[in-house]
């Protein structure tokens, strides 16, 4: 039996819409002034830290996936990684993608890894699901740690003083970026939502127009 290409297109559009309604994508960048490394009180190497924390006693099963990692160094050399340290429901690594999922067994999920000490820019994509329970919002956070005892976080201007990027996984994700503060200034972060490509909307318009013509023809 011949398949109707319009019906196939409509099914594909429905599948895309269903997926898009459950996730938001962001682009994140962390810039590190080379002078930061010469400040006293910084114990190298730096540790890049990702956390997905439950907002209530009953986890909402949100997932945050990080991908397309890019690193810039002050001497144009390839970045070197230390040993990765995942905790909770975490998989992957910085050479590909990293996923953190909040589930009934893991209210706290963390991934951190040491970086070579000449990194001046870190960028990556964040794909995060929306929280289905606005009364218990999960939180995703990005921080830099130093390697002294206890791996303290580099102080930042966020309300808790520890994160460079935060995502509140409410029904409409709230993304924020911060900077490091004294006595360790020189680190700034940025996060921006990635819009749905115009080609997708053109495709949707074409499918809708085709469906309209089909109804008139029938």
Secondary structure, DSSP 8 states (H G I E B T S, - for coil): ----HHHHHHHHHHHHHHHHTTEEEEEEEEEE-GGGGGSTT--SS-EEEEEEE-SSSS----EEEEEEEEEEETTS----EEEEEEESSEEE-TTS-EEEE-BTTBSEEEEEEEE-TTEEEEEEEEEEE--S-GGG-EEEEEEEE-SSTT--B--BSSTTS--SEEEEESSS-EEEE-BB-TTS--EEEEEEE----HHHHHHHHHHHHHHHHHHHH-
